[in-house]
Amino acid sequence: KQEVTQIPAALSVPEGENLVLNCSFTDSAIYNLQWFRQDPGKGLTSLLLIQSSQREQTSGRLNASLDKSSGRSTLYIAASQPGDSATYLCAVINAGNMLTFGGGTRLMVKP
Amino acid sequence: KAGVTQTPRYLIKTRGQQVTLSCSPISGHRSVSWYQQTPGQGLQFLFEYFSETQRNKGNFPGRFSGRQFSNSRSEMNVSTLELGDSALYLCASLYGTGGGDTQYFGPGTRLTVL
């Protein structure tokens, strides 16, 4: 059974810092890994999708890497802003379209 | 393109009642999945429908059921509601199968069971 872990569970940083969020998974036979953002009480917004054959994906200030063999992914956020404050979730797909989610990292960026 | 829509956005029910939630996927998307989000358990997969057929099912009791219509819209039903069913219910849509596509989520339906 796939298990996904995100560390840290919460993070508070001053505006402008570069930061790294971590995601690990136990079963490396994944099809892809997806990073999401969730604002309080809202749905999930897709940030980046990394296919199993890829090593990284970039979108603006976000960069996500994937190391399937070690079961790890990182989300790098450059020059953080208060608007980046949210919960960040990673999820993997092993079969079909079923996502297995980590518990999330709650990020607070202070002005 | 319009995003994934879910109705209603908020629901309050009492124990023992049943409830039906609706999800309209992005136009052209054929797969709809449902997830339950609670503070204690996080996000958990309920089931997935593709072309009106249930393809995968999570580890939830039979009180949770769903269906998909020919226009890809999906409904999920929870019968005999329990307090523990209070949660944010999210649906996700994507175009194909095989796990290669981005999944897009709706805003969710917040269900409160009293």
Chai-1 contact restraints between the chains, C-beta under 6 A:
chainA,res_idxA,chainB,res_idxB,connection_type,confidence,min_distance_angstrom,max_distance_angstrom,comment,restraint_id
A,Y31,B,G99,contact,1.0,0.0,6.0,A-B,restraint_1
A,N32,B,G99,contact,1.0,0.0,6.0,A-B,restraint_2
A,G43,B,L90,contact,1.0,0.0,6.0,A-B,restraint_3
A,G43,B,F105,contact,1.0,0.0,6.0,A-B,restraint_4
A,G43,B,G106,contact,1.0,0.0,6.0,A-B,restraint_5
A,G43,B,P107,contact,1.0,0.0,6.0,A-B,restraint_6
A,G43,B,G108,contact,1.0,0.0,6.0,A-B,restraint_7
A,L44,B,F105,contact,1.0,0.0,6.0,A-B,restraint_8
A,S46,B,T102,contact,1.0,0.0,6.0,A-B,restraint_9
A,L49,B,T102,contact,1.0,0.0,6.0,A-B,restraint_10
A,I93,B,G99,contact,1.0,0.0,6.0,A-B,restraint_11
A,G96,B,R55,contact,1.0,0.0,6.0,A-B,restraint_12
A,G96,B,N56,contact,1.0,0.0,6.0,A-B,restraint_13
A,N97,B,S31,contact,1.0,0.0,6.0,A-B,restraint_14
A,N97,B,S33,contact,1.0,0.0,6.0,A-B,restraint_15
A,N97,B,E48,contact,1.0,0.0,6.0,A-B,restraint_16
A,N97,B,G99,contact,1.0,0.0,6.0,A-B,restraint_17
A,M98,B,F45,contact,1.0,0.0,6.0,A-B,restraint_18
A,M98,B,N56,contact,1.0,0.0,6.0,A-B,restraint_19
A,F101,B,L43,contact,1.0,0.0,6.0,A-B,restraint_20
A,G103,B,G42,contact,1.0,0.0,6.0,A-B,restraint_21
